[in-house]
Amino acid sequence: MRSWDDLSPFPMLLPSWVPGVAAGIASLHLIQKLLFPYFWADLRYLLKVLLYGLRVESYRQRGKIVTVLDKFVKLAEKQPHKAFLIYDGKVLSYRDVDRRSNRVAQVFLHHGTLKKGDTVALLMGNEPDFIHVWFGLAKLGCVVAFLNFNVRSRSLLHCLTSCEPKILIVGADLLGTLEEILPYLQKDISVWIMSKDSTFPNVHSLLDKMEAASEDPVPVGRRSASNLKSSVLYIFTSGTTGLPKAAVISHMQVLKGAAGLWAFGATAEDIIYITLPLYHSAASLLGIGGCIELGATCVLRKKFSASQFWSDCKKYNVTVIQYIGELCRYLCSQPVKDGEKNHKVRLAVGNGVRNDVWREFLDRFGAVKICEFYGATEGNICFMNHTGKIGSVGRTNFFYKLFFPFDLIKYDFQKDEPIRNKHGWCEKVKKGEAGLLISQVNAKNPFFGYAGSKRHTEKKLLSEVFKKGDLYFNTGDLMVQDHENFLYFWDRIGDTFRWKGENVATTEVSDVIVMLDFIQEANVYGVSVPGHEGKAGMASLILKQNKAIDLEQMYKQVVTYLPGYACPLFLRVQETMEMTGTFKQQKFRLVDEGFNPSTITDPLYFLDNSKQTYILLTKEVYERILSGQIKL
């Protein structure tokens, strides 16, 4: 009987050591799978991060600073006819957007007194002209401040004071907001509106001048950047210290933000759907900037619509969507329809999605890769969940911490500060424990702070953390790192909570409430509501002596002076306000007690928009809120 070697035309003449090596490789592969299951995924992600960093560094060393705007102008030359922006069915090519932004630049080059480095504030909703104005001003070398169009009155005036703009540009649909603040604006701020004429005194119209302007590019020298660390944007954030703060955004941060979609695997062939507001860094930097980094197409919507979301995705062949946690929940709350998995969406990029919503979203809408990430607008640290682990905001490892050093430290919730040992140093938490996320500030990972407030910038920094002379950025976020090195968001600290995808500063809400003549003191905090992301606003109130609460006046006050997401949904009237040992308002017991009328003896009230007042929070109303019959 002949052997296989006799039958084979290629006799097996392998050396005796080959089987041993093969067995060794197989064993190593098995060990890697068991002990280091994410090794290759981590390596691929790390190499991407390093590749992008090296590319930016190589430009810098050659003395050539390439910004996201430079990349856009190059794409307008390279692929002029490719769709860059689709809005309400209208398609704008890379060339179209480039030329219209040139018109904006030409208007202010000839009609204004703008110098390179001057600030221009932009108060506009989601529309193509937001991008045209942004790019046009950037071509003049201006720093553009994105104003949150939900912010009004005193808070909006504060934003303008902090960023000190030479010009304010207002969208046609926000003239009511402009009218509120116009009498109180500083006289040296020139105001322009997105219309062909103006009925306001000393307010200029922009659209008519854009139509008459040239499409020729302005001199390249106006936009050229000499340093990646120079400021290019101000994006407002609530932070943890009260009124909105203007986070300084550098060219470096814009480049990092724009690389996010690419890092998650998006390509030039993708079509990206943006429903988030453009004043948010998620939409402007990750969305629009990411689209430019890829050379892809963006579908922009005026505002998010749960009922039209998947229709739009199918209509425009969308492949990448952006989200916040609430957005995913809204989609899952929609009535079930046939063919919900019949779409081309393959990536969903965002943050804040709850575990149960994450699972439901995948079960209901198909094999969409959820790309969860973590990053503060003004922060110097970012995590990306490149493995798809449900609930996690990202992963870390030895090599990642070498390039982006961070730690989770012990935090005292009563004193509202990091815990320091007898030697004065902070202490790291163990794996599985919640700790305050801090990120080291150094030349490679700088913190640029806030415009107009050195005090706010300094307040976000921790010094002498582990050794003399070190410096860390305080994110204000509590995180947990598990034994597989996955990171999970746990909660926010201080005077801020998150609702409807927005940060709500409790001090800002309190300041508005205590303006009422019957309020002595207000303690604002967030409470958990089953089935909802974030925390809903609640205010504990102390009334002035011999005064009664006016519920209609309270409603009118908060809806007039606060963004919708910041209006307290619940009120609690108390006799005395509990304070901490350091004379701060005590919030922790109030947060734990929530808004249950069965366990709280104090009078409770609920914000009823249909009746335009606060109503008594009865057990029946409470049950209807929990069951979802009353929409929050």
C-alpha positions in Angstrom: 0.0 0.0 0.0 1.4 3.3 -1.0 1.6 6.3 1.3 0.3 9.8 0.5 3.9 10.9 -0.2 4.0 8.3 -3.0 0.7 9.6 -4.5 1.5 13.3 -4.2 3.4 14.9 -7.0 5.0 17.1 -4.4 6.6 14.8 -1.8 6.5 16.2 1.8 10.1 17.0 2.6 9.5 19.4 5.6 12.2 19.7 8.2 11.5 18.1 11.5 11.2 21.4 13.4 8.3 22.7 11.3 5.5 20.9 13.2 7.0 22.2 16.4 6.9 25.8 15.2 3.4 25.4 13.8 2.2 24.0 17.1 4.0 26.9 18.9 2.3 29.5 16.7 -1.1 27.8 17.2 -0.5 27.9 21.0 0.5 31.5 20.9 -2.6 32.4 18.9 -4.8 30.5 21.4 -3.1 32.2 24.3 -3.6 35.6 22.6 -7.3 34.8 22.0 -7.8 33.8 25.7 -5.6 36.4 27.5 -5.5 39.3 25.0 -8.7 39.0 22.9 -8.6 42.6 21.8 -4.9 42.7 20.9 -5.3 43.1 17.1 -8.2 45.5 17.3 -6.2 47.7 19.7 -3.2 47.5 17.5 -5.1 48.5 14.4 -6.7 51.4 16.2 -3.4 52.6 17.8 -1.7 52.4 14.4 -4.4 54.6 12.9 -4.0 57.2 15.6 -0.2 57.2 15.2 -0.5 57.4 11.4 -2.7 60.5 11.6 -0.4 62.1 14.2 2.7 61.4 12.1 1.0 62.9 9.1 0.2 66.1 10.9 3.7 66.2 12.4 5.3 65.8 9.1 3.4 68.8 7.7 4.5 70.8 10.7 8.2 69.9 10.4 8.1 70.9 6.7 6.8 74.3 7.8 3.5 73.6 6.1 0.4 73.9 8.3 -2.5 72.1 6.6 -5.9 73.0 8.3 -9.3 71.4 7.7 -10.3 74.5 5.6 -7.1 74.0 3.4 -8.3 70.4 2.8 -11.7 71.6 1.8 -10.4 74.2 -0.7 -8.2 71.5 -2.1 -11.1 69.1 -2.5 -13.1 71.9 -4.2 -10.4 71.9 -6.9 -9.9 68.1 -7.0 -13.6 67.0 -7.0 -15.6 70.2 -7.8 -18.8 68.4 -8.9 -19.0 65.9 -6.1 -21.9 66.5 -3.7 -20.7 68.0 -0.4 -24.0 69.1 1.2 -27.5 67.9 0.7 -30.2 70.0 2.4 -33.9 69.8 2.0 -33.4 68.0 -1.3 -31.0 70.6 -2.7 -27.5 69.4 -3.6 -24.5 71.7 -3.2 -21.2 70.5 -4.6 -17.8 71.1 -3.1 -17.4 73.9 -5.7 -20.8 75.5 -4.9 -20.0 75.7 -1.1 -16.5 77.0 -1.9 -17.7 79.7 -4.1 -20.6 80.8 -1.9 -18.2 81.0 1.1 -15.9 83.1 -1.1 -18.8 85.6 -1.5 -19.2 85.8 2.3 -15.4 86.5 2.6 -15.6 89.2 -0.1 -18.5 91.0 1.6 -16.6 91.4 4.8 -13.3 92.0 3.1 -14.8 95.1 1.5 -17.6 96.1 3.8 -16.1 95.4 7.2 -13.1 96.3 9.2 -12.3 92.7 10.1 -8.6 91.9 10.7 -7.0 88.4 10.8 -7.6 87.0 14.3 -10.8 89.0 15.0 -13.8 87.2 16.4 -17.2 86.9 14.7 -20.2 85.4 16.6 -22.6 83.2 14.6 -26.2 82.8 15.8 -27.8 80.5 13.2 -29.7 77.2 13.0 -28.8 74.2 10.8 -28.8 75.5 7.2 -26.2 75.6 4.4 -25.5 79.3 5.0 -24.2 78.4 8.5 -21.4 76.6 6.7 -20.9 79.2 4.0 -20.6 82.0 6.6 -18.3 79.8 8.9 -16.0 79.0 6.0 -16.1 82.5 4.5 -15.0 84.0 7.8 -12.4 81.4 8.3 -11.0 82.3 4.9 -10.4 85.8 6.3 -8.5 84.3 9.3 -11.3 85.1 11.8 -12.1 83.2 14.9 -15.8 82.1 14.7 -17.9 81.8 17.8 -20.8 79.3 17.5 -23.7 80.5 19.7 -26.3 78.1 21.0 -29.6 79.3 19.5 -31.5 77.9 22.5 -29.7 80.4 24.8 -31.5 83.7 25.2 -31.5 87.0 27.0 -29.0 87.4 29.8 -27.2 84.1 29.1 -26.8 85.1 25.4 -25.4 88.5 26.3 -23.0 86.8 28.7 -21.8 84.6 25.8 -21.2 87.7 23.6 -19.3 89.5 26.4 -17.0 86.5 27.0 -15.9 86.1 23.3 -15.8 89.8 22.5 -16.9 89.7 18.8 -16.4 92.5 16.3 -19.5 91.3 14.4 -22.6 89.3 15.2 -24.3 87.4 12.4 -27.9 86.2 13.0 -30.0 83.8 11.0 -33.3 84.9 9.5 -35.3 82.6 11.8 -33.7 84.0 15.0 -34.6 87.7 14.6 -36.9 87.4 17.7 -33.9 86.4 19.8 -31.9 89.3 18.3 -34.7 91.7 19.2 -34.6 90.7 22.9 -30.9 91.5 23.2 -30.4 94.3 20.7 -31.0 97.2 23.2 -28.4 95.7 25.5 -25.6 94.9 23.0 -22.3 96.7 23.2 -22.3 99.5 20.7 -19.0 98.4 19.1 -20.6 95.1 17.9 -21.7 95.3 14.3 -24.9 93.3 13.7 -25.7 91.5 10.4 -28.7 89.4 9.6 -29.2 86.7 6.9 -31.8 88.6 4.9 -31.9 90.9 1.8 -33.1 93.9 3.9 -33.2 95.0 7.5 -36.0 96.8 9.5 -33.8 97.1 12.6 -31.9 100.3 13.1 -28.1 100.0 12.5 -28.4 96.4 11.6 -27.0 95.3 8.2 -28.5 92.8 5.7 -26.1 90.2 4.3 -27.9 88.2 1.6 -28.2 91.1 -0.8 -24.5 91.9 -0.5 -23.6 88.2 -1.0 -25.5 88.1 -4.2 -23.6 91.2 -5.5 -20.2 89.9 -4.3 -17.5 88.2 -6.3 -17.0 84.4 -6.2 -13.2 84.9 -6.5 -11.1 83.6 -3.6 -9.6 86.1 -1.1 -5.8 86.1 -0.6 -4.6 82.8 0.8 -2.5 84.7 3.3 -5.6 85.8 5.2 -6.4 82.2 6.3 -2.9 80.7 6.5 -2.1 79.3 10.0 1.4 79.7 11.4 0.7 77.4 14.4 -1.7 74.5 14.9 -2.3 75.7 18.4 -3.7 79.1 17.3 -7.4 79.6 17.9 -9.9 79.1 15.1 -13.3 78.6 16.9 -15.1 79.3 20.2 -17.7 76.6 21.0 -19.8 77.2 24.1 -20.1 74.7 26.8 -22.0 74.8 30.2 -19.2 73.1 32.0 -19.5 72.9 35.8 -19.2 76.6 36.8 -22.5 78.2 35.8 -23.1 80.3 32.7 -21.9 79.0 29.2 -18.2 79.3 28.7 -16.4 79.8 25.3 -14.1 76.9 24.9 -11.1 77.8 22.8 -10.8 75.5 19.9 -7.4 75.3 18.0 -6.6 74.1 14.5 -5.1 71.0 16.2 -8.4 70.2 17.9 -10.4 70.7 14.7 -8.0 68.3 12.9 -8.4 65.7 15.7 -12.2 66.0 15.7 -12.3 65.7 11.9 -10.3 62.4 12.1 -13.0 60.7 14.2 -15.1 59.3 11.4 -12.0 58.1 9.5 -10.7 56.4 12.7 -14.1 54.5 13.0 -13.7 53.2 9.4 -15.8 55.7 7.3 -14.6 56.4 3.7 -15.0 58.9 0.9 -17.9 56.8 -0.5 -20.0 57.3 2.7 -22.9 59.6 3.0 -23.1 61.2 6.5 -26.5 62.3 8.1 -26.3 65.2 10.5 -29.4 66.1 12.5 -27.5 67.5 15.6 -27.1 71.3 15.9 -24.1 72.7 14.1 -23.1 74.8 17.1 -22.2 71.5 18.8 -18.7 70.2 18.3 -20.2 66.8 17.4 -21.9 68.1 14.3 -19.4 70.8 13.3 -16.0 69.1 14.0 -16.8 65.4 13.8 -19.6 65.7 11.3 -18.7 68.5 8.8 -15.0 68.3 9.6 -15.1 64.5 9.3 -16.9 64.8 5.9 -14.1 67.0 4.7 -11.3 64.7 6.0 -12.9 61.9 4.0 -13.9 63.9 1.0 -17.4 62.5 1.5 -21.0 63.8 1.3 -23.1 65.2 4.1 -26.9 65.3 4.4 -27.9 68.1 6.8 -31.3 68.5 8.4 -32.7 71.6 10.0 -33.6 69.7 13.2 -33.9 66.1 14.3 -37.2 64.3 13.4 -37.7 60.8 14.8 -40.6 60.1 12.4 -38.6 61.2 9.3 -35.2 59.8 10.3 -35.2 56.5 8.5 -37.2 57.9 5.5 -34.3 60.4 5.0 -31.7 57.7 5.4 -33.4 55.6 2.7 -34.1 58.6 0.4 -30.5 59.8 0.5 -28.7 56.4 0.8 -27.2 57.4 4.1 -24.5 55.1 5.4 -23.2 56.9 8.5 -25.4 58.6 11.2 -24.5 60.7 14.2 -26.4 60.4 17.5 -26.6 61.3 21.1 -28.2 58.8 23.5 -31.6 60.5 23.5 -31.7 60.4 19.7 -31.4 56.6 19.7 -34.1 56.3 22.4 -36.5 58.6 20.4 -36.0 56.3 17.4 -36.7 53.2 19.4 -39.8 54.8 20.9 -41.3 55.3 17.4 -44.1 52.8 16.3 -42.7 49.7 14.7 -42.9 49.7 10.8 -42.3 47.1 8.2 -38.8 47.2 6.6 -37.0 49.0 9.4 -33.8 47.1 8.6 -34.1 48.0 4.9 -31.5 50.8 4.8 -27.8 51.2 4.1 -26.7 52.7 7.4 -23.6 50.8 8.6 -22.0 53.1 11.2 -23.6 55.2 14.0 -21.2 57.5 15.7 -21.9 59.4 18.9 -22.1 59.2 22.7 -24.4 58.7 25.6 -26.5 55.7 24.5 -27.8 53.6 27.3 -27.1 49.8 27.3 -30.7 48.7 26.9 -31.3 51.3 24.1 -28.1 50.1 22.4 -29.3 46.5 22.4 -32.8 47.5 21.3 -31.5 49.7 18.5 -29.4 46.8 17.1 -32.2 44.3 17.4 -34.7 46.6 15.7 -32.7 48.4 13.0 -30.2 45.8 12.0 -26.4 45.3 11.8 -25.4 48.9 12.4 -22.0 49.3 14.1 -22.4 51.6 17.1 -19.3 53.7 17.4 -19.5 55.2 20.9 -16.9 57.7 22.0 -16.1 60.1 24.8 -14.7 63.6 24.6 -15.3 67.0 26.1 -15.5 70.0 23.7 -12.6 71.7 25.5 -10.9 68.6 26.8 -7.5 67.1 25.8 -8.6 63.4 26.1 -10.7 61.2 23.9 -11.8 57.5 24.0 -13.3 55.6 21.1 -15.1 52.3 21.4 -13.5 50.6 18.3 -14.6 47.1 19.4 -18.3 47.7 19.7 -18.5 46.5 23.4 -22.0 47.5 24.5 -22.1 50.2 27.1 -18.4 51.2 26.9 -17.2 54.6 25.8 -13.8 53.2 24.8 -10.7 51.2 25.6 -7.3 51.9 27.0 -4.0 50.1 27.2 -0.4 50.6 28.1 0.5 52.2 24.8 -2.6 54.4 24.6 -1.7 55.9 28.0 1.9 56.6 26.9 0.5 59.0 24.2 -2.6 60.2 26.1 -1.8 60.0 29.9 -4.9 60.0 32.1 -6.0 58.6 35.4 -9.2 57.9 37.5 -8.8 59.3 41.0 -10.8 59.1 44.2 -13.4 61.8 44.7 -15.1 63.1 47.9 -18.8 63.6 47.0 -19.6 65.5 50.2 -16.8 68.0 49.9 -17.1 68.0 46.1 -13.3 67.7 45.5 -10.7 65.0 44.8 -9.5 63.0 47.9 -5.9 63.7 48.9 -3.9 61.5 51.2 -1.8 62.6 54.3 1.0 63.7 51.9 -1.3 65.8 49.8 -1.3 63.6 46.7 -4.4 62.3 44.9 -5.0 58.6 44.9 -6.0 56.4 41.9 -9.1 54.1 42.2 -9.0 50.4 41.7 -10.4 48.8 38.5 -14.1 48.5 38.8 -14.4 51.6 41.0 -15.7 55.0 39.9 -13.2 57.8 39.8 -12.8 61.3 38.5 -11.3 61.3 35.0 -8.2 63.6 34.8 -6.0 64.0 31.8 -2.4 65.2 31.9 -1.7 68.6 30.3 1.6 68.7 28.4 3.0 70.0 25.1 1.4 67.2 23.1 -1.9 67.3 24.9 -2.5 71.0 25.8 -5.6 72.5 27.4 -6.5 75.8 25.7 -9.0 76.9 28.2 -11.9 79.4 27.9 -12.1 82.8 26.2 -12.7 85.8 28.5 -12.1 84.1 31.8 -8.8 83.1 33.2 -10.5 82.0 36.4 -12.7 79.5 34.6 -9.6 78.1 32.9 -7.7 77.7 36.1 -10.7 76.1 37.8 -10.6 73.2 35.3 -7.0 72.4 36.1 -5.6 70.3 39.0 -2.0 70.7 40.0 0.3 68.7 42.3 -1.8 65.6 41.7 0.8 62.8 42.0 4.0 64.8 42.2 5.3 68.3 42.4 4.8 70.4 39.2 2.4 68.1 37.4 -0.8 69.5 35.8 -4.1 67.7 34.9 -7.3 68.7 33.1 -10.3 68.0 35.3 -13.0 66.6 33.0 -15.7 66.7 35.7 -16.8 63.2 34.7 -16.7 60.0 36.8 -15.7 56.9 34.9 -15.1 53.2 35.6 -12.4 51.1 34.1 -13.1 47.4 34.2 -10.6 44.5 34.3 -10.5 44.2 30.5 -9.6 47.9 30.3 -13.0 49.1 28.9 -14.1 52.5 30.2 -17.7 53.4 31.2 -19.2 56.7 31.9 -20.7 56.8 35.4 -21.9 60.3 36.2 -21.0 64.1 36.2 -19.9 65.9 39.3 -20.4 69.5 40.6 -23.1 71.8 39.5 -24.0 70.3 36.2 -26.3 67.5 34.9 -27.2 66.4 31.4 -30.7 66.4 29.9 -31.8 66.1 26.3 -28.2 65.8 25.2 -27.3 69.2 26.7 -25.3 70.2 29.9 -27.5 72.1 32.3 -25.7 74.4 34.7 -27.6 74.5 38.0 -26.3 77.9 39.0 -27.6 79.5 35.8 -31.1 78.0 36.5 -31.0 79.1 40.1 -30.1 82.7 39.1 -33.1 82.9 36.9 -35.5 81.5 39.5 -34.4 83.7 42.4 -35.2 86.8 40.3 -38.8 86.2 41.2 -40.0 88.3 44.2 -41.5 85.4 46.1 -38.4 83.2 46.0 -35.8 83.3 48.8 -33.6 80.5 47.6 -33.4 77.9 44.9 -31.4 74.7 44.9 -31.3 73.1 41.4 -30.3 69.5 40.7 -31.0 66.6 38.4 -33.2 63.6 39.1 -33.3 60.3 37.3 -36.5 59.4 35.4 -37.0 55.8 34.4 -36.7 55.3 30.7 -34.8 58.5 30.1 -31.2 59.3 29.5 -29.6 61.9 31.7 -31.4 63.7 34.6 -34.4 65.9 34.5 -34.2 69.3 36.2 -35.7 69.8 39.6 -35.6 72.8 41.9 -36.0 72.9 45.7 -37.4 76.3 46.7 -37.6 78.4 49.8 -40.3 81.0 49.7 -39.9 84.5 51.1 -41.7 85.1 54.4 -45.5 85.7 53.9 -45.2 85.0 50.2 -47.1 82.3 48.2 -45.8 80.5 45.1 -47.2 81.8 41.8 -47.0 78.8 39.5 -48.0 80.7 36.3 -45.4 83.3 37.0 -42.8 80.6 37.7 -43.6 78.9 34.4 -43.3 82.2 32.5 -40.0 83.0 34.1 -38.2 79.8 33.3 -39.5 79.4 29.7 -38.6 83.1 29.0 -35.1 83.1 30.3 -33.9 79.5 30.0 -33.4 77.1 27.1 -36.1 74.4 27.0 -33.8 71.7 28.2 -32.8 73.7 31.2 -36.3 74.5 32.5 -36.9 72.5 35.7 -39.6 69.8 35.2 -40.2 69.4 38.9 -40.5 71.8 41.9 -40.3 71.1 45.6 -41.2 73.7 48.1 -39.3 73.3 51.5 -39.3 75.1 54.8 -35.5 75.1 55.2 -32.6 74.4 52.9 -30.1 71.8 54.0 -26.5 72.9 53.8 -23.1 71.1 53.7 -20.4 71.7 56.3 -18.8 74.2 53.9 -22.0 76.2 53.6 -22.9 74.8 50.2 -26.4 73.7 49.3 -26.8 69.9 50.0 -28.0 68.1 46.9 -27.2 64.5 47.5 -30.2 63.6 49.7 -32.5 65.6 47.4 -31.2 63.7 44.4 -31.8 60.4 46.1 -35.3 61.3 47.1 -36.3 62.2 43.6 -39.8 63.4 42.8 -42.1 60.7 44.2 -45.1 62.2 46.0 -45.7 59.0 47.9 -42.4 59.4 49.8 -42.0 63.2 49.9 -44.2 65.2 52.2 -43.2 68.6 50.7 -45.5 70.1 48.0 -44.3 69.0 44.5 -45.2 70.5 41.2 -44.7 69.4 37.5 -44.1 71.7 34.5 -47.2 71.3 32.1 -46.5 73.0 28.8 -50.0 72.4 27.6 -51.5 74.5 30.4 -48.5 76.9 30.5 -48.0 76.6 34.2 -46.8 74.2 36.9 -49.4 71.8 38.2 -49.6 69.8 41.4 -47.6 66.6 41.1 -50.1 64.0 42.3 -49.6 60.2 42.5 -51.7 59.9 39.3 -49.5 62.4 37.4 -46.4 60.6 38.8 -47.6 57.2 37.5 -48.4 58.7 34.1 -44.9 60.1 33.9 -43.3 56.7 34.8 -45.6 54.8 32.3 -44.6 57.2 29.5 -48.2 58.5 29.1 -46.8 62.0 29.8 -43.9 62.8 27.4 -41.0 64.7 28.9 
